[in-house]
Amino acid sequence: MFQRAFIRRGLTFAALLAAAVTPSLARAQGTLVVYCGVDEAWCRAMTTTYEKQTGVHVDMTRQSAGEIYARLRAEKDNPRGDIWWGGTGDPHLQAADEGLTEEYKSAALPQLRDWAQRQAERAKYRTVGIYLGALGFGYNKEELARRKLAAPACWADLIKPEFKGEVQMADPNSSGTAWTALATIVQLMGEDKAFDYLKKLNGNINEYTKAGAAPAQAAGKGETLVGIAFQHDVIDVAKRGFPVQVVSPCEGTGYEIGSMSLIKGARHMDEAKKFYDWALTPDAQKIGAANGSYQMPSNNATPIPPEAPDLSKIKLIEYDFAKFGSSAERRRLLARWSTEVKNQGR
């Protein structure tokens, strides 16, 4: 009897000890909520690698950059996320402009390329550049040959009658890629001429997708003849065996500085800063190319993927990140685009 009672007491003590220790282990390992704005495969590879290396539990949500920006605005008074990693830099700058993100100067900043450091300076260190990618479009080579059409080489080609209903792009309200396209056309042509162009382009659009990479994938599968996207997304589709050709528009094109930001009021800020520092290391940045994302990484010591577009051969515009990273400019241009272009029908 005494022995059984002793055993019971011992088991009870062990259970209480386990209950006391388990939460402390969970706290030691930590938790992190990541809003991820790049391709799903890259998002998952980043978060699972970080989990394995640190033991931190990562809760990841993948959305387009515009959607994450809208989410931060909606959650401003009760932030659910800790860090926003990836996605075009303009919405990151717009979030910084609204005070939705937290200032942080990583010790890794001096290791980064000039354009990544300038991105941090623009945002008063509320964001930082993690990769760079050029805008363009891709076309399906087999479909083009079957229809005996000349290959499009310029933005002007996309409004030709032969491409009626054959061009796809994302919606700039949700997609950072499409916002970059809208801002690029405005900078290339001037605003009024740009909107004249976009209205004509609207007549050739078959769908405005939610995600920026979707048009490149659709072009590869032959679901559309032309897809407006970042060039690295077109290259990824081609690498997977689809007959798609990447194009750097002859008039010139814009580019993105994919960025990373700490969310103001994050519940797990210490863990978020650790992830932030890790994400700027060469080992972390190599994960992109290993998962089909061929942007130029921001750390000088990270190898540039051989598949990445050669920026020296692309006519890049002097992209005005200060203007088009403004939340007021975003609201104004999106309102005009929605009213004058999208809502007019096709």
C-alpha positions as CSV (number, residue, x, y, z in Angstrom):
1,M,0.0,0.0,0.0
2,F,2.7,2.4,1.0
3,Q,4.7,1.5,-2.1
4,R,1.7,2.1,-4.4
5,A,1.0,5.4,-2.8
6,F,4.7,6.4,-3.1
7,I,4.6,5.5,-6.8
8,R,1.4,7.5,-7.3
9,R,2.9,10.5,-5.6
10,G,6.1,10.0,-7.7
11,L,4.1,9.9,-11.0
12,T,2.1,13.0,-9.9
13,F,5.3,14.9,-9.1
14,A,6.7,13.8,-12.5
15,A,3.6,15.0,-14.3
16,L,3.7,18.4,-12.5
17,L,7.4,18.7,-13.3
18,A,6.8,18.0,-17.0
19,A,3.9,20.5,-17.1
20,A,6.2,23.1,-15.6
21,V,9.2,22.3,-17.9
22,T,7.3,22.0,-21.2
23,P,6.1,25.7,-21.3
24,S,9.6,26.9,-20.4
25,L,11.1,24.8,-23.3
26,A,8.5,26.3,-25.6
27,R,9.4,29.8,-24.5
28,A,13.1,29.0,-25.0
29,Q,12.5,27.7,-28.5
30,G,10.2,30.6,-29.3
31,T,7.5,31.3,-31.8
32,L,7.5,33.5,-34.9
33,V,4.7,34.7,-37.2
34,V,5.9,35.4,-40.7
35,Y,4.0,37.1,-43.5
36,C,5.8,36.0,-46.7
37,G,5.5,37.8,-50.0
38,V,7.6,35.6,-52.4
39,D,6.8,32.4,-54.2
40,E,5.3,29.7,-52.0
41,A,8.2,27.3,-52.4
42,W,10.7,29.9,-51.3
43,C,8.5,30.9,-48.4
44,R,8.3,27.3,-47.1
45,A,12.0,26.6,-47.6
46,M,12.9,29.7,-45.7
47,T,10.7,29.0,-42.7
48,T,11.3,25.3,-42.5
49,T,15.1,25.8,-42.7
50,Y,14.9,28.4,-39.9
51,E,12.8,26.1,-37.8
52,K,15.4,23.3,-38.2
53,Q,18.3,25.5,-37.4
54,T,16.8,27.3,-34.4
55,G,14.0,25.2,-33.0
56,V,11.7,28.2,-33.3
57,H,8.1,27.4,-34.4
58,V,7.3,29.5,-37.4
59,D,3.7,30.2,-38.4
60,M,3.9,31.4,-42.1
61,T,1.2,33.0,-44.3
62,R,1.9,33.5,-48.0
63,Q,0.2,36.5,-49.7
64,S,1.0,39.0,-52.4
65,A,2.7,42.2,-51.2
66,G,-0.4,44.4,-51.7
67,E,-2.4,42.0,-49.6
68,I,0.1,41.9,-46.8
69,Y,0.2,45.7,-46.8
70,A,-3.6,45.8,-46.5
71,R,-3.4,43.2,-43.7
72,L,-1.0,45.3,-41.7
73,R,-3.3,48.3,-42.0
74,A,-6.3,46.2,-40.9
75,E,-4.3,44.8,-38.0
76,K,-2.7,48.0,-36.9
77,D,-4.3,48.2,-33.5
78,N,-3.8,44.4,-32.8
79,P,-0.9,43.1,-34.9
80,R,-0.9,39.4,-35.5
81,G,2.3,39.1,-37.5
82,D,5.9,39.6,-36.4
83,I,7.8,40.1,-39.6
84,W,7.0,40.7,-43.3
85,W,9.6,39.0,-45.4
86,G,9.7,39.4,-49.2
87,G,7.5,41.0,-51.8
88,T,8.1,44.2,-53.8
89,G,9.6,47.1,-51.9
90,D,7.1,49.8,-52.7
91,P,4.4,48.5,-50.3
92,H,7.1,48.0,-47.6
93,L,8.0,51.7,-48.1
94,Q,4.3,52.6,-48.0
95,A,3.9,50.7,-44.7
96,A,6.9,52.4,-43.3
97,D,5.5,55.7,-44.4
98,E,2.3,55.0,-42.3
99,G,4.3,53.8,-39.2
100,L,3.2,50.2,-39.6
101,T,6.7,48.9,-39.3
102,E,9.5,49.1,-36.7
103,E,12.9,50.8,-37.1
104,Y,15.8,48.3,-36.9
105,K,19.5,48.5,-37.9
106,S,20.8,45.0,-38.4
107,A,24.6,44.4,-37.8
108,A,24.5,42.9,-41.3
109,L,23.7,46.2,-43.0
110,P,27.3,47.0,-44.0
111,Q,27.5,43.6,-45.8
112,L,24.6,44.6,-48.2
113,R,24.7,46.0,-51.7
114,D,24.3,49.7,-52.1
115,W,20.7,49.5,-53.4
116,A,19.7,47.4,-50.3
117,Q,21.2,49.9,-47.9
118,R,19.6,52.9,-49.8
119,Q,16.2,51.1,-49.4
120,A,16.8,51.0,-45.6
121,E,17.8,54.7,-45.5
122,R,14.7,55.7,-47.5
123,A,12.5,54.0,-44.9
124,K,14.4,55.4,-41.9
125,Y,15.4,51.8,-41.3
126,R,11.9,50.5,-41.2
127,T,12.6,48.1,-44.1
128,V,15.7,46.7,-45.9
129,G,16.4,45.4,-49.4
130,I,16.8,41.6,-49.6
131,Y,16.8,41.1,-53.4
132,L,16.5,43.0,-56.7
133,G,14.5,41.9,-59.8
134,A,13.7,43.5,-63.2
135,L,10.2,43.8,-64.6
136,G,9.3,42.5,-68.1
137,F,7.0,40.0,-69.7
138,G,7.1,36.5,-71.2
139,Y,5.4,34.9,-74.2
140,N,4.6,31.4,-75.2
141,K,7.0,30.5,-78.1
142,E,5.0,27.6,-79.4
143,E,1.7,29.5,-79.5
144,L,3.3,32.5,-81.1
145,A,4.8,30.3,-83.9
146,R,1.5,28.5,-84.4
147,R,-0.3,31.8,-84.9
148,K,2.6,33.2,-87.0
149,L,2.9,36.3,-85.0
150,A,5.9,38.5,-84.5
151,A,7.4,38.3,-81.1
152,P,6.6,41.3,-78.8
153,A,9.7,43.2,-77.9
154,C,8.3,46.4,-76.4
155,W,5.6,47.7,-74.2
156,A,4.0,49.2,-77.3
157,D,3.6,45.8,-78.9
158,L,1.3,44.6,-76.1
159,I,-1.5,46.9,-77.3
160,K,-1.5,45.7,-80.9
161,P,-4.8,44.2,-82.2
162,E,-3.2,40.7,-82.7
163,F,-2.9,40.5,-78.9
164,K,-6.6,41.1,-78.2
165,G,-7.5,39.0,-75.2
166,E,-4.0,37.5,-75.1
167,V,-2.3,39.5,-72.4
168,Q,-2.4,38.8,-68.7
169,M,-1.2,40.8,-65.7
170,A,-2.0,41.0,-62.0
171,D,-4.2,43.6,-60.3
172,P,-2.0,46.4,-58.8
173,N,-4.5,46.6,-55.9
174,S,-3.3,43.2,-54.6
175,S,0.0,42.6,-56.4
176,G,3.3,44.3,-55.8
177,T,4.5,43.1,-59.3
178,A,1.5,44.9,-60.9
179,W,2.1,48.0,-58.8
180,T,5.6,48.1,-60.1
181,A,4.2,47.7,-63.7
182,L,1.8,50.6,-63.2
183,A,4.5,52.8,-61.6
184,T,6.9,51.9,-64.4
185,I,4.5,52.8,-67.2
186,V,3.8,56.1,-65.5
187,Q,7.5,56.9,-65.2
188,L,8.2,55.9,-68.8
189,M,5.4,57.8,-70.5
190,G,4.2,60.5,-68.1
191,E,0.9,59.9,-66.2
192,D,-1.7,61.0,-68.8
193,K,-0.1,59.1,-71.7
194,A,0.5,56.2,-69.4
195,F,-3.2,56.0,-68.6
196,D,-4.0,56.2,-72.3
197,Y,-1.7,53.2,-72.8
198,L,-3.2,51.3,-69.9
199,K,-6.7,51.8,-71.2
200,K,-5.6,50.3,-74.6
201,L,-3.8,47.5,-72.8
202,N,-7.0,46.8,-70.8
203,G,-8.6,45.9,-74.1
204,N,-6.1,43.1,-74.6
205,I,-6.1,41.8,-71.0
206,N,-7.9,38.5,-70.5
207,E,-7.5,38.5,-66.7
208,Y,-6.2,40.5,-63.8
209,T,-4.8,37.9,-61.4
210,K,-4.3,38.3,-57.7
211,A,-0.6,37.1,-57.6
212,G,2.1,38.7,-59.7
213,A,3.8,35.5,-60.8
214,A,0.6,34.0,-62.1
215,P,0.7,35.6,-65.6
216,A,4.2,34.1,-66.2
217,Q,2.9,30.6,-65.2
218,A,-0.2,31.1,-67.4
219,A,2.0,32.0,-70.4
220,G,4.1,29.0,-69.9
221,K,1.0,26.7,-69.9
222,G,-0.4,28.4,-73.0
223,E,-3.4,29.8,-71.0
224,T,-2.4,33.2,-72.2
225,L,0.0,34.3,-75.0
226,V,1.8,37.0,-73.0
227,G,2.2,37.4,-69.2
228,I,3.5,40.6,-67.6
229,A,5.7,39.6,-64.7
230,F,9.1,40.0,-63.1
231,Q,11.7,38.5,-65.4
232,H,12.9,36.0,-62.8
233,D,9.4,34.5,-62.6
234,V,9.4,34.0,-66.4
235,I,12.8,32.4,-66.1
236,D,11.6,30.0,-63.4
237,V,8.7,28.9,-65.7
238,A,11.2,28.3,-68.5
239,K,13.5,26.3,-66.2
240,R,10.6,24.0,-65.4
241,G,10.4,23.1,-69.1
242,F,7.6,25.4,-70.4
243,P,8.1,27.1,-73.8
244,V,8.2,30.7,-72.5
245,Q,10.6,33.4,-73.6
246,V,11.5,36.3,-71.3
247,V,11.5,39.9,-72.7
248,S,13.2,43.1,-71.4
249,P,11.0,45.8,-73.0
250,C,12.8,48.0,-75.6
251,E,11.6,51.3,-74.1
252,G,13.1,50.4,-70.7
253,T,11.6,48.9,-67.6
254,G,11.3,49.3,-63.9
255,Y,12.6,47.0,-61.1
256,E,11.8,46.0,-57.6
257,I,13.8,45.9,-54.4
258,G,12.2,43.1,-52.5
259,S,12.2,44.0,-48.9
260,M,11.8,42.8,-45.3
261,S,10.2,44.7,-42.4
262,L,9.5,44.2,-38.7
263,I,5.9,44.7,-37.9
264,K,5.3,47.5,-35.3
265,G,3.8,46.0,-32.1
266,A,4.9,42.5,-33.0
267,R,4.2,40.0,-30.2
268,H,7.5,38.2,-30.7
269,M,9.8,41.1,-31.6
270,D,13.0,39.5,-30.2
271,E,12.5,36.4,-32.4
272,A,11.6,38.6,-35.4
273,K,14.9,40.4,-35.1
274,K,16.8,37.1,-35.0
275,F,15.1,36.0,-38.2
276,Y,15.7,39.4,-39.8
277,D,19.5,39.1,-39.1
278,W,19.5,35.5,-40.3
279,A,17.6,36.4,-43.5
280,L,20.4,38.8,-44.5
281,T,23.1,36.1,-44.4
282,P,24.5,34.5,-47.5
283,D,23.4,31.0,-46.4
284,A,19.8,32.2,-45.9
285,Q,19.8,34.1,-49.2
286,K,21.0,31.1,-51.2
287,I,17.7,29.4,-50.4
288,G,16.0,31.5,-53.1
289,A,17.9,30.2,-56.1
290,A,17.7,26.6,-54.7
291,N,13.9,27.0,-54.9
292,G,13.5,28.5,-58.3
293,S,13.8,32.2,-57.4
294,Y,16.5,33.9,-59.5
295,Q,16.7,37.5,-58.2
296,M,19.9,39.3,-57.3
297,P,20.5,38.8,-53.6
298,S,21.3,41.8,-51.4
299,N,24.3,40.4,-49.4
300,N,27.5,41.0,-51.4
301,A,28.8,37.6,-50.3
302,T,25.8,35.7,-51.7
303,P,26.4,34.3,-55.2
304,I,24.2,35.7,-57.9
305,P,22.3,32.8,-59.5
306,P,23.6,32.2,-63.0
307,E,20.0,32.1,-64.2
308,A,19.4,35.7,-62.9
309,P,18.7,38.3,-65.6
310,D,21.9,40.3,-66.5
311,L,21.0,43.7,-65.3
312,S,23.9,45.3,-67.3
313,K,22.0,44.3,-70.4
314,I,18.6,45.6,-69.4
315,K,17.5,49.2,-69.9
316,L,16.4,50.1,-66.4
317,I,14.7,53.3,-65.6
318,E,15.7,55.6,-62.8
319,Y,12.9,54.3,-60.6
320,D,11.6,56.9,-58.2
321,F,11.2,54.9,-55.0
322,A,10.5,57.9,-52.9
323,K,7.5,58.9,-54.9
324,F,6.1,55.5,-55.6
325,G,6.8,54.3,-52.2
326,S,4.5,56.9,-50.8
327,S,1.2,55.6,-49.4
328,A,-0.6,58.8,-50.6
329,E,0.7,58.2,-54.2
330,R,-0.3,54.6,-54.0
331,R,-3.9,55.5,-53.0
332,R,-4.2,58.1,-55.7
333,L,-2.8,56.1,-58.6
334,L,-4.8,52.9,-57.6
335,A,-8.0,54.9,-57.4
336,R,-7.4,56.3,-60.9
337,W,-6.4,52.9,-62.3
338,S,-9.5,51.2,-60.9
339,T,-11.9,53.9,-62.1
340,E,-10.4,54.6,-65.6
341,V,-9.0,51.2,-66.5
342,K,-10.3,48.2,-64.7
343,N,-13.9,49.3,-64.1
344,Q,-14.3,50.3,-67.7
345,G,-14.5,46.6,-68.7
346,R,-12.9,45.0,-71.8
